[in-house]
Amino acid sequence: MNISEFNYYNNLKNRLAKVHDEINLEKKNCLKTMTNLNQLKNDYDVDSIDQLVS
């Protein structure tokens, strides 16, 4: 493996790590939103998101 191949794979590894972190953050935000929606459904005594919106 020459230096350019090493740099390519190292950059790829770094980009994948960054994407992994972004996915985890998005997952955390989605779970937080879902928790809030469940609480809202409970607060307004509805069974679905559609009922909550209307």
The 8 nearest C-alpha neighbors of each residue, nearest first, counted from 0:
[[1, 4, 5, 2, 3, 6, 8, 7],
 [0, 2, 4, 3, 5, 6, 7, 8],
 [1, 3, 5, 4, 6, 0, 7, 8],
 [4, 2, 6, 5, 1, 7, 0, 8],
 [5, 3, 7, 6, 1, 2, 0, 8],
 [4, 6, 2, 8, 3, 7, 9, 1],
 [7, 5, 9, 3, 4, 8, 10, 2],
 [6, 8, 4, 10, 5, 9, 3, 11],
 [9, 7, 11, 5, 10, 6, 12, 4],
 [8, 10, 6, 12, 11, 7, 5, 13],
 [11, 9, 13, 7, 12, 8, 6, 14],
 [10, 12, 8, 14, 9, 13, 15, 7],
 [11, 13, 9, 15, 10, 14, 8, 16],
 [14, 12, 10, 16, 11, 15, 9, 17],
 [15, 13, 17, 11, 16, 12, 10, 18],
 [16, 14, 18, 12, 17, 13, 19, 11],
 [15, 17, 19, 13, 14, 18, 12, 20],
 [16, 18, 14, 20, 19, 15, 13, 21],
 [19, 17, 21, 15, 20, 16, 22, 14],
 [18, 20, 16, 22, 17, 21, 15, 23],
 [21, 19, 23, 17, 18, 22, 24, 16],
 [20, 22, 18, 24, 23, 19, 25, 17],
 [23, 21, 25, 19, 24, 20, 26, 18],
 [22, 24, 26, 20, 25, 21, 27, 19],
 [25, 23, 27, 21, 26, 22, 20, 28],
 [26, 24, 28, 22, 27, 23, 29, 21],
 [27, 25, 23, 29, 24, 28, 22, 30],
 [26, 28, 24, 30, 25, 29, 23, 31],
 [29, 27, 25, 31, 26, 30, 32, 24],
 [30, 28, 32, 26, 31, 27, 25, 33],
 [29, 31, 33, 27, 32, 28, 26, 34],
 [30, 32, 28, 34, 29, 33, 27, 35],
 [33, 31, 29, 35, 30, 34, 36, 28],
 [34, 32, 30, 36, 35, 31, 29, 37],
 [35, 33, 31, 37, 32, 36, 30, 38],
 [34, 36, 32, 38, 33, 37, 39, 31],
 [37, 35, 39, 33, 38, 34, 40, 32],
 [36, 38, 40, 34, 39, 35, 41, 33],
 [37, 39, 41, 35, 36, 40, 42, 34],
 [38, 40, 42, 36, 41, 37, 43, 35],
 [41, 39, 37, 45, 43, 38, 42, 44],
 [40, 42, 44, 38, 39, 43, 37, 45],
 [43, 41, 39, 40, 44, 38, 45, 37],
 [42, 44, 40, 41, 45, 39, 51, 38],
 [45, 43, 41, 42, 40, 46, 39, 51],
 [46, 44, 40, 43, 47, 50, 51, 41],
 [47, 45, 40, 44, 50, 48, 51, 41],
 [48, 46, 49, 50, 45, 51, 40, 52],
 [47, 49, 51, 50, 52, 46, 40, 36],
 [50, 48, 52, 47, 51, 53, 46, 45],
 [51, 49, 53, 47, 48, 52, 45, 46],
 [50, 52, 48, 49, 53, 45, 47, 40],
 [53, 51, 49, 50, 48, 47, 45, 40],
 [52, 50, 51, 49, 48, 47, 45, 43]]
